[in-house]
Amino acid sequence: MLKIESIVQEADKIVEKNYGEYIAKGRIIDLLVDILKEATPLDFAGLEASKFPYLIATPLETPSKTFEIDTKYNEYIALAADGSEIPINEDFYFPYYVINIGFIVEKYGDSSFVYADSEPKIYYEEQDLYEELEKPTLVKGELLTAKMLLQESNKLRELIKTYCNGKIPSISLFDGTLIQWEVKETSEAFKKRFLYNFTNLMGISFESGVPIAGYISGTHSKDVMGSIRYHLLQKDVQYDERIISSIIDTEIFSRILKKHERSALFKSNAPVLSFYPFDIYFFFLHTGEEIVRVEIPEFIARTEKALSNVCTLILNQVEKGHGYPVVLREAHEQAVIRESEKLFIEEMFSDLLQKKGIPFHGNAKSLSKRIRNI
């Protein structure tokens, strides 16, 4: 049992220590914002980002520039897909996992409609359970996440082709990044499969005029901080590495952006993008509730009207969702797999095994945890 009084005695000391660091960090952030305001895209000409141990974004516009965004849009279509999974339970009699893709299409304005549903699939065949890396590797952790992202991409592509004709402004949203970090750790066959489908999705997006964006709430990215560190190096300015490395991009843009403003555009130089046939760009957007990172493919970043539509429709979605894009929230609700549903599937298989004369009770540790949760 936890002796809470031992922690209470240290609480004031911990808060006081953190308060001092917060004040010191705030002063440094103010100085960094002033330094960013001096920078221009020309300062990053010839940047070789791969030579640095941290991410550095390349600005397309003056890094401190801001753009005011209108939130009004009467008629448009918003699409989103999200996924959740039941990972492999290695203590179970046989391995399986489940991926559930939730999705939504919502049209606003004239002839409005909503279509929301989910598509679950269970994987149990050997070719689905293992990826051929240096040796056959069970699909779990990042491998499972990558597979789920692939299914989300496929579903978005299908929705765009079915519901968007290019006549009505539209947007399709990913809950999270377009930079699929997990792909780097997968097999060559999976990389090819993933990038074929992801590139196909971007192609459909381009042809149909339906922009795709990754919406990252609560981002802890440091790409722009990397840009500031690079700029400091070019100016031969010394800095406290410990504090600088702890600062995230949104702490910089909280000093720059006002409500319903977007930041300058930046090109990501994430190493995993070497697998992509196109560049990914990003900007920060003040939704009124928080500062979010929005990622877009190059063809949207380079088209002023498409970029403007992305910003406006996202803010409109945030307003409708009271702080979070409503289609992302609804897609997530469709995707969620509840604990009771996970338990039902496992118990169903246990019963079927018993009926076939294959006794299975699991290990004592798992059973103990389950009993405590009941």
C-alpha positions in Angstrom: 0.0 0.0 0.0 1.2 3.5 -0.9 2.1 5.7 2.1 0.8 8.9 0.7 2.2 11.1 3.5 5.7 10.4 2.2 4.8 12.0 -1.1 2.8 14.9 0.4 5.9 16.0 2.4 7.8 16.5 -0.9 5.0 18.1 -2.9 5.8 21.8 -2.1 9.5 21.3 -2.8 8.7 19.7 -6.2 6.3 22.4 -7.3 8.7 25.2 -6.2 11.5 23.6 -8.2 9.3 23.3 -11.3 8.1 26.9 -10.9 11.6 28.2 -11.0 12.4 26.2 -14.1 9.1 27.4 -15.7 10.0 31.1 -15.2 13.6 30.6 -16.5 12.3 28.6 -19.5 9.7 31.4 -20.3 12.4 34.0 -20.5 14.4 31.9 -22.9 11.3 31.2 -25.1 10.7 35.0 -25.3 14.3 35.4 -26.5 13.9 32.6 -29.1 10.8 34.2 -30.5 12.7 37.4 -31.0 15.4 35.4 -32.8 12.9 33.6 -35.0 11.4 37.0 -36.0 14.8 37.9 -37.5 15.0 34.7 -39.6 14.1 34.4 -43.3 13.8 31.5 -45.6 17.2 32.5 -47.1 18.9 31.7 -43.8 18.1 28.0 -44.5 19.3 27.9 -48.1 21.7 24.9 -48.5 20.5 23.3 -45.2 21.5 19.7 -45.0 19.2 18.5 -42.3 20.4 14.9 -42.3 23.7 16.0 -40.8 22.1 17.1 -37.5 21.1 14.9 -34.6 17.7 16.7 -34.3 14.9 17.5 -36.7 15.1 20.8 -38.6 12.2 22.1 -40.6 12.8 24.2 -43.7 10.5 27.3 -43.8 8.8 28.2 -47.1 7.7 31.6 -45.7 9.1 34.0 -43.1 9.1 31.7 -40.1 7.4 34.2 -37.8 4.7 35.3 -40.3 1.1 34.7 -39.4 -2.1 34.4 -41.5 -5.6 35.2 -40.3 -8.1 32.5 -41.2 -11.9 32.8 -41.8 -14.0 30.1 -40.2 -17.2 30.5 -42.2 -18.1 27.9 -44.8 -21.7 27.1 -45.6 -21.6 24.0 -47.8 -18.9 21.3 -47.8 -18.1 17.6 -47.1 -15.9 16.4 -44.3 -14.5 12.8 -44.2 -12.4 11.0 -41.6 -11.2 7.5 -40.7 -9.7 6.3 -37.5 -8.6 2.9 -36.2 -8.3 0.9 -33.1 -7.0 -2.6 -32.4 -7.1 -5.7 -30.2 -3.4 -6.7 -30.1 -2.2 -10.2 -30.0 -2.5 -11.9 -26.6 0.5 -14.1 -26.5 -0.9 -16.0 -23.5 -4.0 -17.1 -25.4 -4.3 -20.5 -27.1 -3.7 -19.1 -30.6 -2.6 -15.7 -31.8 -5.0 -13.2 -33.5 -5.5 -9.5 -33.6 -8.4 -7.3 -34.6 -8.4 -4.0 -36.5 -11.5 -1.8 -36.4 -11.7 1.1 -38.8 -14.3 3.7 -37.9 -15.3 6.3 -40.5 -17.7 9.2 -41.2 -18.8 11.3 -44.1 -20.7 14.4 -43.2 -22.2 17.0 -45.7 -23.1 20.4 -44.5 -25.4 22.9 -46.2 -28.0 21.9 -48.8 -29.1 18.3 -48.8 -27.0 17.6 -45.7 -26.4 14.0 -44.6 -24.2 11.9 -42.2 -22.9 8.4 -42.9 -20.9 6.8 -40.1 -20.0 3.2 -39.5 -17.1 0.8 -38.7 -15.4 -2.1 -40.4 -13.8 -4.7 -38.1 -11.5 -7.4 -39.3 -9.9 -10.3 -37.4 -6.4 -11.5 -38.6 -5.3 -15.1 -37.7 -3.6 -16.5 -40.9 0.2 -16.9 -40.6 0.9 -14.5 -43.4 -1.1 -11.8 -41.5 0.5 -12.6 -38.1 4.1 -12.2 -39.1 6.2 -9.7 -41.0 9.5 -10.8 -42.6 12.1 -8.6 -41.1 15.5 -10.1 -40.3 13.4 -13.0 -39.1 9.6 -13.6 -39.0 8.3 -11.1 -36.4 4.9 -11.1 -34.8 2.7 -8.2 -35.8 2.5 -6.1 -32.6 3.4 -2.7 -31.4 4.7 -0.4 -34.2 4.1 -3.1 -36.8 0.4 -3.3 -35.8 0.1 0.5 -35.8 1.5 0.6 -39.3 -0.9 -2.0 -40.5 -3.8 -0.1 -39.0 -2.7 3.2 -40.7 -2.6 1.3 -44.0 -6.3 0.3 -43.5 -7.2 3.9 -42.6 -5.6 5.1 -45.8 -7.4 2.6 -47.9 -10.8 3.6 -46.3 -10.2 7.3 -46.8 -9.4 6.7 -50.5 -12.6 4.7 -50.9 -14.7 7.4 -49.2 -13.2 10.1 -51.4 -13.9 8.2 -54.6 -17.5 7.4 -53.5 -18.7 10.7 -52.0 -16.7 13.5 -53.5 -17.2 14.7 -57.1 -15.1 17.8 -57.0 -18.1 20.1 -57.2 -18.5 20.8 -53.4 -15.5 21.9 -51.3 -14.3 18.9 -49.2 -11.7 17.8 -46.7 -10.5 14.5 -45.4 -8.8 14.3 -42.1 -6.4 11.9 -40.4 -6.3 11.8 -36.7 -2.5 12.3 -36.3 0.5 12.5 -38.5 0.9 11.9 -42.3 4.5 11.1 -41.5 4.2 7.4 -40.8 7.2 6.8 -38.6 6.3 3.1 -38.1 6.9 2.2 -41.7 10.6 2.5 -41.3 10.7 -0.6 -39.1 8.6 -2.8 -41.4 9.6 -5.3 -44.1 10.5 -4.2 -47.6 7.3 -5.8 -48.9 5.2 -3.9 -46.4 6.9 -0.6 -47.2 6.1 -1.1 -50.8 2.5 -2.0 -50.0 2.0 0.8 -47.6 3.6 3.5 -49.8 1.7 2.3 -52.9 -1.6 2.7 -51.1 -0.6 5.9 -49.4 0.6 7.4 -52.7 -2.6 6.2 -54.4 -4.6 8.0 -51.7 -2.6 11.2 -52.4 -3.2 10.8 -56.1 -6.9 10.4 -55.6 -6.8 13.5 -53.3 -5.0 15.5 -56.0 -7.3 14.3 -58.9 -10.5 14.9 -57.0 -9.5 18.2 -55.4 -10.2 16.8 -51.9 -7.3 18.0 -49.7 -6.0 15.6 -47.1 -4.6 16.8 -43.8 -3.2 15.2 -40.6 -4.6 16.9 -37.5 -2.2 16.6 -34.5 -3.7 17.7 -31.2 -1.3 18.0 -28.2 1.7 17.9 -30.5 5.2 17.7 -28.9 7.0 18.3 -32.2 10.4 20.1 -32.2 11.1 20.6 -35.9 10.8 24.4 -35.7 12.9 24.4 -32.5 15.4 22.6 -34.6 15.2 25.4 -37.1 15.9 28.0 -34.4 18.8 25.9 -33.1 20.2 25.8 -36.6 19.8 29.6 -36.9 21.6 30.1 -33.6 24.5 28.0 -34.9 24.7 30.1 -38.0 24.9 33.3 -35.9 27.4 31.6 -33.5 25.1 32.2 -30.5 25.7 30.0 -27.5 22.8 28.5 -25.6 21.8 26.2 -22.7 21.4 22.8 -24.5 19.4 21.3 -21.6 16.7 24.0 -21.6 16.6 24.5 -25.4 16.2 20.7 -26.0 13.1 20.7 -23.7 11.2 23.4 -25.6 8.5 22.3 -28.1 7.2 24.1 -31.1 3.8 25.0 -29.6 5.6 26.9 -26.8 7.1 29.1 -29.5 3.9 29.6 -31.4 1.9 30.3 -28.3 3.8 33.7 -28.3 3.2 34.3 -32.0 -0.2 33.1 -33.0 -3.6 34.7 -32.1 -6.9 32.9 -32.3 -7.7 31.6 -35.8 -4.3 32.3 -37.2 -1.9 29.9 -38.9 1.8 30.0 -38.9 4.2 30.0 -41.8 4.6 26.8 -43.9 7.5 24.4 -43.1 8.8 21.4 -45.0 9.5 18.4 -42.8 12.9 16.8 -43.1 12.0 13.6 -41.1 14.3 10.8 -42.3 11.4 8.4 -42.9 10.2 10.7 -45.7 13.1 9.4 -47.8 10.7 6.5 -48.5 8.0 8.9 -49.7 7.7 10.0 -53.4 6.4 13.4 -52.2 7.3 15.9 -49.5 5.2 16.6 -46.4 4.7 20.2 -45.2 3.2 21.5 -42.0 2.0 24.6 -40.2 0.6 25.5 -36.8 -3.0 26.6 -36.3 -4.5 28.4 -33.3 -8.0 26.9 -33.0 -9.0 29.0 -30.1 -8.7 26.0 -27.8 -5.1 25.0 -28.5 -2.3 25.3 -31.1 -2.4 22.2 -33.3 0.1 21.0 -36.0 -1.5 20.3 -39.4 0.4 18.3 -42.0 -0.4 18.4 -45.7 1.2 16.9 -48.9 3.2 19.1 -51.1 0.6 19.7 -53.8 -1.7 21.3 -51.2 1.1 23.4 -49.7 1.9 24.8 -53.1 -1.7 25.7 -54.0 -2.9 28.8 -52.2 -6.7 28.1 -52.6 -6.3 24.5 -51.4 -4.3 25.6 -48.4 -6.8 28.3 -47.5 -9.7 25.8 -47.8 -7.9 23.3 -45.5 -7.4 26.0 -42.8 -11.0 27.3 -43.0 -12.6 23.9 -43.0 -10.5 22.6 -40.1 -11.5 25.7 -38.0 -15.1 25.2 -39.0 -14.9 21.6 -37.9 -13.3 22.6 -34.6 -16.1 25.1 -34.0 -18.8 22.4 -34.7 -16.9 20.0 -32.5 -16.6 22.5 -29.6 -12.8 22.4 -29.6 -12.0 19.3 -31.7 -12.9 18.5 -35.3 -16.3 16.8 -35.1 -15.6 14.2 -37.9 -12.5 13.1 -36.1 -14.3 12.7 -32.9 -17.1 10.7 -34.6 -14.7 8.5 -36.5 -13.0 7.7 -33.2 -16.3 6.8 -31.6 -17.0 4.4 -34.4 -13.5 2.9 -34.1 -13.4 2.4 -30.4 -13.2 -1.2 -29.2 -14.4 -1.4 -25.6 -12.9 -3.7 -22.9 -16.1 -5.6 -22.7 -16.0 -6.3 -26.4 -12.3 -7.5 -26.2 -13.3 -9.8 -23.3 -16.3 -11.1 -25.1 -14.2 -12.2 -28.1 -11.7 -14.0 -25.9 -14.4 -15.7 -23.9 -16.2 -16.7 -27.1 -13.1 -18.4 -28.4 -12.5 -20.0 -25.0 -16.0 -21.5 -25.1 -15.6 -22.7 -28.7 -12.3 -24.4 -27.8 -13.9 -26.1 -24.8 -16.7 -27.4 -27.0 -14.1 -29.0 -29.3 -12.5 -30.6 -26.3 -9.5 -28.2 -26.1 -9.4 -26.9 -22.5 -8.0 -23.4 -22.1 -8.0 -21.3 -19.0 -5.1 -18.8 -19.5 -2.4 -18.2 -17.0 -2.9 -17.4 -13.3 -1.5 -13.9 -13.6 -4.0 -12.9 -16.4 -6.9 -14.4 -14.5 -5.9 -12.6 -11.4 -5.9 -9.2 -13.2 -9.3 -10.0 -14.8 -10.9 -10.8 -11.5 -9.6 -7.5 -10.0 -11.2 -5.6 -12.9 -14.6 -7.2 -12.5 
